């Protein structure tokens, strides 16, 4: 925001004389308000200062300042997430038991997001939306994500989130699905960056907790406006901006543009601290000098995450599908190495998720029905796991995202593995049969009384049904999957 001094005025009326007496330093908005009161003056033939000072149009976005307390809260949030791997907001996948599992496997301080809640339905008391406010017992840094285009809705939702124990609130501006965009929500907000900035500023200045924003790089390849959007969000008071490195139109069809994320993250646009108005009170306008960037897109391994953090200027990195595929990725990033887990150990982790679901939804028929909206679905991602040691796949990861690589086989041929050398249990854990194998594995986990009991049940499933399931899905040889999310996943930008 720039300050200008009102140009000399021709004192040809009482109105102008009054303004002359009050002439001082004005903001564009204040000056424009006064100038509207000035009557039109006849043209003069003599040279005047007005010839050299044509009127300047007022800016379309003049943000309201955040308080010092709000800026300090933003700073505290940024300190708590710096250099960390963050669990992205995930439709269906980001349920409370799964978030709890990721935090447990990551050492206890993994920043997390809720599933996206529609603010309007939340404020009307919709049970499904209100359920998303609930935190897991081990969630220390929890962001509640909302979709809204109204300031009052955003502020009210932020207050509800704060009362529920959320650390911050996040505005979804990346969701590309029709259910959101038809309402003018999600990625459709990127079409009018200044309007979006006014929305964020209106929420941020009245929210009791920090406000972050999750965006995509643009609507489509011909309207990439992430640099403009990010700068306006900085001015608006966003504590941080998460950038999913694809356009809304691309969804998950193309690799994320980390080059563009890096360009934005490394730009250091300094903000002026401007004091507007006089008097002893000393009114002020303050905002942070730069908005930290959280990079998001195509992270599957610890070395990809570490490279994004170190080489792309990001304050933090966010992972979605990679965490669904292997929830222990947070521990791998913390320890700087890939975990070489056996099939038995992986089944133990999956059973831990099932235990958390029983605790959350209830260990009865009603609880099982609720849990099974999620648990079989999770196997669509869990069965995509394969060992990806850096020594074998590190260079390939620099050429193309491993998460979207189409593998020739469920066996890791680059490591000399063959399908016929895999155990039936290993093959079952790689079976992508959604209708048969996934519900059966979920049911085995639910009924198992111990990890060892679960392993026995899985082996029995493999012996009795695996060949049929592989024939039905074609996963006995060609993997056929490229790591993209199903339609349900695309609701979260």
Secondary structure, 3 states (H helix, E strand, C coil): CCEEECCCCCCCCHHHHHHHHCCCEEEHHHHHHHHCCCCCCCCCCCCCHHHHCCCCCCCCCCCCCCCHHHHHHHHHHHHHHCCCEEECCCCCCCCHHHHHHHHHHCCCCCCEECCCEEHHHHHCCCHHHHHCCCCCCCCCCEEEEEECCCHHHHHHHHHHHHHHCCCEEEEEECCCCHHHHCCCCHHHHHHCHHHHHHHHHHHHCCCCCEEEEEEECECCCCCECHHHHHHHHHHHCCCEEEEECCCCCCCCCCCCCHHHHHHHHHCCCCCCCECCCCCCCCCCECCCCCCEEEEECCCCCHHHHHHHHHHCCCCEEEECHHHHHCCCHHHHHHHCCCCCCCHHHHHHHHHHHHHHHHHHHCCCHHHHHHHCCCHHHHHHHHCCCCCCCHHHHHHHHHHCCHHHCCCCCCCCHHHCCCHHHCCHHHHHCCCCCHHHHHHHHHHHHHHCCCHHHHHHHHHHHHHHHHHHHHHHHCCCCCCCCCCCCCHHHHHHC
